[in-house]
Amino acid sequence: DPELVAKGEKTFKKCKACHQVGENAKSKTGPILNGIVGAPAGHAEGFRYSKAMKAAAEDGLVWDEAELAAFLAKPKKYMKGTKMSFAGLKKDSDIEAVIAYLQSYSR
Ligand code: HEM
């Protein structure tokens, strides 16, 4: 849905301080997010994840839409010890939109 993706692009402004997507994207404060929907957690090459994210990755966490939605609503509550310093997205509609936006960027 192109309208949802466009809405998600606006929501992603809240993420851009730390994350990049697209052709020339790199990991910065946060890991690169190309192809993140459906991907195993904690796998951006060269990025130094928290112990919490590494443990979740070892436990087999995959960022399907449900896991992403729960993480983005309340990162610190979802994953105790994550170093993602972001309060979370309050509106389900913003979460849905930002996931659609991320889904438009494959690896
Ligand atoms: C991790 C998404 C906002 C910093 C992640 C991951 C996702 C994500 C999906 C897991 C990546 C992976 O497993 O490779 C988002 C979205 C945001 C957002 C959609 C906006 C709605 C932010 C902001 C910051 C940030 C504003 C910085 C203040 C980080 C860091 C990690 C991370 C440091 C690694 C966490 C760890 O190792 O525990 N983010 N993020 N993110 N994000 Fe964000």
Boltz pocket constraint, residues with backbone or C-beta under 6 A from the ligand:
constraints:
  - pocket:
      binder: B
      contacts: [[A, 11], [A, 12], [A, 14], [A, 15], [A, 16], [A, 17], [A, 18], [A, 19], [A, 29], [A, 30], [A, 31], [A, 32], [A, 33], [A, 36], [A, 40], [A, 41], [A, 42], [A, 43], [A, 44], [A, 48], [A, 49], [A, 50], [A, 51], [A, 52], [A, 53], [A, 54], [A, 63], [A, 68], [A, 72], [A, 81], [A, 82], [A, 83], [A, 84], [A, 85], [A, 86], [A, 89], [A, 98]]
      max_distance: 6.0
